[in-house]
Amino acid sequence: MLAVLSPGQGSQKPGFLSPWLALPGAETRLRWWSALAGVDLLHLGTEADAEEIKDTARTQPLLVAASLLAAEHLPLHDVGLVAGHSVGELGAAALAGVLPAEAAIALAGVRGREMAAACALEATGMSAVLGGDADEVLAAIERHGLHPANRNSTGQIVAAGSLDGLAKLAAEPPAKARIVALKVAGAFHTPYMAPVEAALAAIAGGITVHDPARLLLSDLDGTAVGHGHEMVQRLVHQVTAPVRWDLCMRTLKDLGVTGVIELPPAGTLAGLVKRELKGEGAPEIVTLNTPDDLPAARDLIARHGEAPGHEPAE
């Protein structure tokens, strides 16, 4: 089985969309999606500097647009599974057929704007806790009034909450753990994002939704979601709930995934998969960053793809 993964915020790099504009229709597609997202995706993906594309309101629709733009050039009918990290789930839901691409872009625009606004309400942040015993790390996070916002892999848990709490965690790290402050606007995937969840819930009912055409994993618990309306509800709730990418990777392993393609800007999720699913049976990985990587991605699909479905083969 082959999995296509859509990355989340933090993976973007200045100019990463520039090579894709050489493909027929790419520029006009991005202009249309810019109108839906309320930001200039062409400028952000080609000319904007690192500081400009760090802005949550701009970054989120940019990432979803990048994934969808690249995926248009892949034979998705042979892809058995899709998943996305955080905002990348919107792209994955579109690739699974749950949402129209336009709806995913528009939702990413709303999500980004509302998250930026929520971050401005209170001084919050996020820090990665690298290493240490997982139970001890989680206990330390709770002791300082913080939340485990991301559980990305073994030995990588992201704490989020007040800047004071994060400072205390850094001053008293769990045994054998290292604390790295993240350059983000606030405490994503925590109760601090409640206004965002309310804003998304208010518009979610107007989206045309279909059941997924292939396996679609949810960040909430790593399970495959078979009903479109349930997935939309999860996407809405996900902004205040932890990202359990560790459980998504466990599902990839349990399903026997043999090939992985990460959509642009690729590298982060591929790195996590490579470190977590190593050894015998490790999947073959292609990072799709420019059109030059398309032949390798298509070859991987040809060799590892299969008819899509909602349940793993017996």
Summary of the structure (lengths in Angstrom):
residues: 314
radius of gyration: 18.5
end to end distance: 12.8
largest distance: 53.9
contacts: 1145
relative contact order: 0.17
helix: 48%
strand: 16%
